Amino acid sequence: MQIYSYSIPELDSCFISFPIYNKDNQVISILKKNRHRFLTQLFHMLLRYGMPYCYNAFSPDNHPIYKIDCVFTGVRYTLHSYSSMDKVSITQNRVQLIEKVQSFMLNGDLYQFEKDYTYSATLKLNGVTIATIRNLDHTNTNLTNRIHIEAINDDIASLIAIMYQTFV
């Protein structure tokens, strides 16, 4: 598997983009936050830590690759794949007390994103692990979180990054 990484500031705004780098320090894609819908924006402003965001992945030349969207945070997530022009529903199943598995069908293949309590996650394609991701700074002592990805290709690295940012 290939190695990728990106960093996210602890206190980030919704207008910042986060480049994902390969091991040669070249940008392979860019993560951006989706703006909240009106009702979610109201709740976001009322809560101390705000509502989680959904994310987009763009190519370095600003063409969309993937987008996760939802009606309201935690409700009816969808994945838009711009390479196959598919819009698929993401289902969430609880596997333990806290852990959930998000799964979706894309091009006839079953993808499963599973996170655990150690701030790491895996992406499986038809039961085979195709990517892993982990937060290197999960202790909240730094002002940035460094994220490490191992994936089979650039496209899968972008997919697991937006899944991780949305669901962890």
C-alpha positions in Angstrom: 0.0 0.0 0.0 1.0 3.6 -0.6 1.6 6.2 2.1 -0.3 9.5 2.3 -0.7 12.2 5.0 -2.5 15.4 5.8 -2.8 17.8 8.7 -5.8 19.6 10.2 -5.7 22.4 12.7 -7.5 21.8 16.0 -9.5 25.1 15.6 -10.3 25.2 11.9 -12.8 27.3 10.0 -15.2 26.1 7.4 -13.2 27.9 4.6 -9.9 26.1 5.0 -8.9 23.4 2.6 -6.6 20.5 3.5 -4.2 19.0 0.9 -3.5 15.3 1.0 0.2 14.5 0.2 1.7 11.3 -1.1 5.1 10.0 0.2 6.9 12.2 -2.5 5.2 15.3 -0.9 3.0 15.9 -4.0 -0.6 16.9 -3.5 -3.0 14.1 -4.7 -6.3 15.7 -3.6 -7.7 18.5 -1.4 -10.3 18.1 1.3 -12.9 20.8 1.9 -15.8 21.1 4.3 -19.4 21.3 3.0 -21.3 24.2 4.4 -24.0 23.3 6.8 -27.6 23.6 5.7 -29.7 26.3 7.4 -31.2 24.2 10.3 -27.8 22.5 11.0 -26.1 25.9 10.9 -28.5 27.1 13.7 -27.7 24.1 15.9 -24.0 24.5 15.1 -24.0 28.1 16.4 -25.9 27.1 19.6 -23.6 24.2 20.6 -20.3 24.8 22.3 -18.3 22.5 20.0 -20.6 22.8 17.0 -22.0 20.1 14.7 -19.7 17.8 12.7 -19.2 18.7 9.0 -19.4 16.6 5.8 -16.5 16.7 3.4 -15.6 16.9 -0.3 -12.5 15.7 -2.0 -11.2 17.6 -5.0 -8.3 16.9 -7.4 -5.4 19.3 -7.4 -6.9 21.0 -10.5 -10.2 21.6 -8.5 -12.3 18.8 -10.1 -14.6 17.1 -7.6 -13.8 13.4 -6.8 -16.1 12.5 -3.9 -18.6 14.3 -1.7 -20.4 13.3 1.4 -23.7 15.0 2.2 -26.5 14.6 4.7 -29.9 16.1 5.4 -28.9 16.9 9.0 -25.8 15.8 10.9 -26.2 12.1 11.6 -29.2 11.7 9.3 -29.3 10.1 5.8 -25.7 10.3 4.6 -25.1 10.1 0.8 -21.8 9.7 -1.1 -21.4 11.3 -4.5 -18.8 9.7 -6.7 -18.0 12.0 -9.6 -15.8 9.5 -11.4 -18.7 7.0 -11.8 -21.5 9.7 -11.5 -23.2 7.7 -8.7 -25.0 9.0 -5.7 -25.3 6.2 -3.1 -26.8 6.0 0.4 -24.5 5.3 3.3 -25.9 3.0 5.9 -24.7 3.0 9.5 -24.7 -0.2 11.7 -23.6 -0.3 15.3 -21.0 -3.1 16.0 -20.3 -2.3 19.6 -21.3 0.2 22.2 -19.7 3.2 20.5 -18.2 1.8 17.2 -20.2 2.0 14.0 -19.6 0.6 10.5 -20.6 2.8 7.5 -21.3 0.8 4.3 -22.3 1.6 0.8 -22.5 0.0 -2.6 -20.5 1.6 -5.4 -20.3 0.1 -8.9 -21.6 -3.2 -7.6 -19.0 -3.5 -4.8 -19.5 -3.3 -1.1 -17.4 -0.8 0.8 -17.3 -0.8 4.6 -15.7 2.0 6.7 -15.0 0.9 10.3 -13.5 3.1 13.0 -12.4 2.1 16.5 -11.7 3.8 19.8 -8.0 4.4 18.9 -8.9 7.1 16.3 -8.0 4.7 13.5 -10.2 3.2 10.8 -10.2 0.8 7.9 -11.9 0.8 4.5 -12.8 -2.6 3.1 -13.8 -3.5 -0.4 -15.8 -6.7 -0.5 -14.2 -7.8 2.8 -10.6 -7.0 1.8 -8.8 -4.1 3.5 -7.9 -1.5 0.9 -7.0 1.4 3.2 -6.2 2.3 6.8 -6.1 5.7 8.4 -5.1 6.9 11.8 -4.6 10.1 13.8 -1.1 10.4 15.0 -2.0 13.2 17.4 -5.1 11.8 19.2 -4.1 13.2 22.6 -5.2 16.8 21.8 -1.9 18.3 23.0 -0.9 19.8 19.6 -2.6 22.5 17.6 -2.8 20.3 14.6 -3.8 16.7 14.0 -1.5 14.8 11.7 -3.3 12.0 9.8 -1.6 9.0 8.3 -3.1 7.0 5.4 -2.1 3.7 3.8 -4.2 3.0 0.7 -4.0 1.1 -2.6 -4.2 4.3 -4.7 -4.8 8.0 -4.7 -8.6 7.7 -5.3 -9.0 5.4 -2.3 -6.9 7.7 -0.1 -9.2 10.5 -0.9 -12.3 8.4 -0.2 -11.0 7.2 3.2 -10.0 10.7 4.2 -13.5 12.2 3.6 -15.1 9.2 5.4 -12.7 9.7 8.4 -13.3 13.4 8.6 -17.0 13.0 8.4 -17.5 10.0 10.7 -14.7 10.2 13.3 
